[in-house]
Amino acid sequence: MSDDPLDAMKWRWSYIQCYLFPSMREDIDPITEALGRLVTTLDVIGLEAFVPDPPRAPGRPPEDRRALARAFVAKAVLGIATTSALIERLDVDKSLRRILGWERRAQVPSEATFSRAFAEFARGALPDKIHAALIERALGGRIIGAIARDATEIEAREKPTQMKGNDGKDDPPAPDNPAPPRKRGRPRKDEQRPKPEPTRLERQVTQNLGQMLADLPTACDVGCKKNSKGYKETWTGYKLHIDVACGQIPVSCVLTSASVHDSQVAIPLMTHDERPRLLSLRSHGRRLRRRPDPCPEPGARPRPYRRPQLSRRS
């Protein structure tokens, strides 16, 4: 077998098809197409390398975190909406229960244990670590031919955050000699107007990845977009921005509030993955009026993006 990561993935898939599935059909019966897809996903991501074994100490042993992590993967792959529905499925589905690592119904933990384990995985950034290792194993040392960038909505059963209106209570007191209101229109030659506050895109030019991600809102709110038929659709929840490489491999993902425009996350997505790429494709929602250089030189200013004009033949 060569050192090419794609050849390694092909060899892994042939191993799954020829050896893993036949042996599992002998031990687990029945194994449906959905369960086979779950087994393939668990084998490819290899989460056991990132979830430690339960500690061996006196007292009651904790629940196996590896089995709980597999359960959350199964919840996403099988499209199970809630944790309670997953527990009900595990009570009646023996094949799924054995794939995740539980032999008996009594071994399936409670919903509170699932919640605590989910909080531990979120604090430890378990999905980010698994995704980074998968991308390094699949695309390490390769030039990405094309990147497709788009966003998708994620509905959540949460109450959206309320936008705080400015009622004037926290405003500072008015000065004794207030400045006259600014006149509309073009300023005079001798008039010096204050510079406006930099926009988020202009701030991202001089920020690193951590500062850019911290500046993006992540609270649950209401988003709106037009569907393929031109009608507006709204949802309550979040928005997932994804960069997908050749072979439908997601190389970078950013989760924001549902109301964040796609253009606000274009530069963080480009900075998130520093592998060389030849082409970047964006949806229509990512058309920027100003295209800042994500890696400018010291003292350089962002250059405006001028859309090329098609020449008209007389």
Salt bridges, closest charged atoms under 4 A:
ASP4 OD1 - ARG142 NH1 2.75
ASP43 OD2 - ARG12 NE 2.85
GLU48 OE2 - ARG70 NE 3.01
ASP53 OD1 - ARG66 NH2 2.93
ASP93 OD2 - ARG89 NE 2.97
GLU103 OE1 - ARG98 NE 3.56
GLU120 OE1 - ARG65 NE 2.93
GLU136 OE1 - ARG275 NH2 2.88
GLU153 OE1 - LYS225 NZ 2.73
ASP190 OD1 - ARG188 NE 3.57
GLU191 OE2 - ARG193 NE 3.15
ASP215 OD2 - ARG200 NE 3.77
ASP215 OD2 - ARG203 NH2 2.89
ASP243 OD1 - ARG149 NE 2.73
ASP243 OD2 - ARG277 NH1 3.77
ASP262 OD1 - LYS239 NZ 3.21
ASP262 OD1 - HIS241 ND1 3.96
ASP273 OD1 - ARG275 NH1 2.44
ASP273 OD2 - ARG277 NH2 3.44
ASP293 OD2 - ARG303 NH1 3.92
